[in-house]
Structures are given as C-alpha cells and as structure tokens.
Amino acid sequence: MAAHQEKKLAEERKHQNMQNNTKASQGQWGRAWEVDWFSLASILFLLMFAPLIVYYFIMSCDQYQCSLTDPLLDLLTGNKHLSDIWNRTPMLTYRAAGIYSLWVTFQVVLYVAIPDFCHKFLPGYVGGVQEGAVTPAGVVNKYEINGLQAWIITHVLWFANASYFHFFSPTIIFDNWIPLLWCANILGYAVSTFAMIKGYFFPTNAKDCKFTGNFFYDYMMGIEFNPRIGKWFDFKLFFNGRPGIVAWTLINLSFAAKQQELYGEVTNSMILVNVLQGIYVLDFFWNEAWYLKTIDICHDHFGWYLGWGDCVWLPYLYTLQGLYLVYHPVQLCTAHAVGVLLLGLLGYSIFRMTNHQKDLFRRTNGNCRIWGKKPEYIECSYVSVDGTKYYSKLLTSGFWGWARHFNYTGDLMGSLAYCLACGFEHILPYFYIVYMTILLTHRCVRDEHRCCSKYGKDWKRYTAAVSYRLLPGIF
Ligand code: NDP
C-alpha cells in the first residue's frame, strides 16, 4: 500500500514538474501568452496607422517634394482637403498588378524550384540545405538556402535588360511606385490573413502555435511559429528575404536610373546610398544560413508584423533615401561624401564582426578564438516544452564583452550613414535612423525579457558580467 502511494506521489510530482517546465519554457520563446493593455494598445495603433504612415511618406514625395510638414499645413490651414490629396494619388493599375504578380511569382520559382548551386563554387559561402534552431516544441526545421542565388539571377537579368534587351525601362519601379504600393498591401494583408487561418485550421506544427485568445494580438504577432506549404516553402524565410530584400537593391537601382533620366547624371549621394545599402543586402544573402539563428526566424511567430511588414514596410520605408534623392538630387562635397562612406563602412564592419563572433562561438561551441584569445563565456541551461534540458553558452568577450547588443550599435551607425548621405534639407530621409533606433531598442528589451525567462539566474550572471546594452558606459 505504502509502495503504491509512494509511486502515485512520484508520478504526480513528475507530472507537476512537467507542467512547471512547460509553463516556464512556454514563456521563453516568441511573443507573450497574456496580452497586457500596453501591448494591445500598441498593436491596435500599428494595425490602424502603419499603412497610413507608409502612404503619408510616399504621398509626401509624390505630391510635396518629400516635405513631411507641407501636407499637414495644407490640411490644417484648409488649403487642401483629404479628398484633394486622395484624388491626386495614383490608383491600382493593371500594369502594376501584372508587374507585381510576375515579380512575386518569379521569386517563388527561384525559391522553390532552383536548389542552391552557389555553395558549390563560392568558397566560404554556406548554402543548400541547412538546419534552423530548435523550436519551443523541440523541432529542428530544414531550409533550402538559395537567397544569394536568387539575388544574383535577379540582378543579372536586371542589368541584362537595362544594358542589352530593353524589354522595360529601369525606371519601371519608380514610375509605378504608388500603384505597386497597393499591390504590396494586398499581398501583405492576404498572406497575414492566410497565416492566421492556417494557424487555426491546418498548422504545420500544432505544438509550436501560440494562441492568446486576443484576435488582434494573434493577427499581428502570429500564431504559427514556422508556417510552411509543403516541405520547403517556409513563409518566414521567403517573405523576410524575398520579395522585400531582393527588391531593396533593385528599387535603389531604379531610383538611380530615374535620377539619370531626369537630370542626366547620378549624384554621389545616390551612389553612396546604392553602395552602402547594397553591401547590407549582399551581406544578408551571403549570411542567409546565419540568419536562421536570428530573432526573426528563431523566436518570432509569423503574423501581420512579419507578413505585411516584409511586403510593405520594408521595401517602401527602407528605401526612402533613394526616393528622396530622385526629388532632391544632392551632390555632396568630397569631405561629406567620404565621411558618410567611412561611417557606413565602420558601422557595417562592427555589425558584421559582432554577428560573426557570436555565430563562430555558437557553431564551435566555444572552441574558437575571439580577438586571438580563447573566448570567455557563461554556461547556461534552459528547458524546452517537452521538459528536455538543454545547455548553452553566452559569450562575454570580444564585442560581446563591450555591450550585450553591439551588433545593433553597428547597424545603427550604418543606418545613420544612409540618412546623412541625403544632406540636411528635409527630415524625411532621417525617418530610417529614428525607426531603427526604436526598433532595435525595443528589440533589446524584448529579447532580454525572453532570455531572462529562458536562462533565469544564468541570464542575471550574464548581465552582471556585461552591464551595457548598446553603448558601453552609457546605455
Ligand atoms: P542577435 O543576433 O543579437 O540575437 C539575439 C540572440 O542571441 C538572443 O536571443 C540569444 O539567443 C543569443 N545571444 C544573446 N546574447 C548572446 C551572447 N552573449 N552569446 C551568445 N548568444 C547570445 O539579434 P537579432 O536576431 O535581433 O539581430 C541579428 C542582426 O540583424 C543584428 O545585427 C541586427 O542589427 C540585425 N537586424 C536588422 C534589422 C533591420 O530591419 N535592418 C531588423 C532586425 C535585426 P539564444 O536563445 O540562442 O541564447
């Protein structure tokens, strides 16, 4: 009898432990399970206003030479009505719908139908089938990494057309910029809505879904962790990288072509923006396998935030500098241009080296050298949903000993350089640095909150060892 009771008690304890583990670990990944009023208010604000913000910026360039204040002044003084502005806005056209459908279809084909060949001849490049990080349910997804190849093929065709075939003008993107905005919105909303329905009715991995019970929160932040169609069409990898990031450099090229058409020359500021942002985009595709281990793929669920954000916010607002320079062809003096170039390259180098240090450290499980020395680190552990205990390490030397997110600091320096390339006449091109500062600061807080619940006291030891987030001695 006593033995039977003892066994029952032990089983209850085990069950209790499992539940505690599950509770603890469910808080570790992705977004919250319970929605506080501040998060809900922010989400409602973004759902309502983010599309308007994008429209406002693009309309300001189209109708007000990129002045952000003039439309407001016109409206406030009664000089213009909302209907006047709206009536002057280009609507959706068949041509734009055709271009956009062709564009997205082409990127889907490049993504699913052409296995990577770049890794076979490019030394140091990691492509082909790669594994992602362990998901909360303990799943390790496989990905076909072929973004660099998609980017190269797309750009070779672009240049072949621009210099030889002339099937379409390289200004095609600029010339259809607002009609294409409507297409991007349609895709953004369609994919987010589809992802929500899929999360409820046919999720790829039910154990990796999160439901808060709040419709708006679930729609915005996503339910499914890694929604897929078939074995290989991964929503997060596709929408994050293409069509948005492949398009980024093409959009800039189209803006440069428009400058050439309008003014007979391409300014040094436009070249700087094309080159610096081009390096950033190329870096993204060269390191696409590394990208599988970043927060977007490892921790965020797929909802409107990623779906609409990748289709609309990214291609339209990350390219504001190039758009601005079409309306204001700034020619920088040599000192200014060199300063911008140096800041951009320094920011990029810090961004890349910091990310590389963490990647190398994690890949080799600490058996590597950081700045010529054995890495210093803190041992930590965490538990997945099924109760399995995992061990990990947090690097505390190299750039990771200076601040907990020095990669963000480098990114912000590069972002500032793009803005500075546009001179000081208008605030519109500076939106990017303001946005990136908010995004990455919020990310710091969000990521640290998650890491704290994931690693518990180990995370506290880490923050005691590396006390600053972005700027050593300041923040
Ligand atoms: P990180 O690459 O910094 O990844 C954060 C994760 O790394 C943490 O959740 C933790 O994950 C792990 N980690 C944290 N500290 C350490 C440490 N000391 N040692 C080892 N591992 C650690 O963040 P992101 O994924 O957000 O960003 C990646 C890059 O992308 C950044 O350079 C950022 O600037 C850039 N970025 C650019 C954006 C843009 O719009 N241009 C948007 C977002 C990011 P774990 O659970 O594995 O421990």
Residues whose N, C-alpha, C, O or C-beta is under 5 A from the ligand:
A	BS01	NDP	T294 I295 D296 F351 K358 K393 L394 L395 W400 R404 N407 Y408 D411 D447
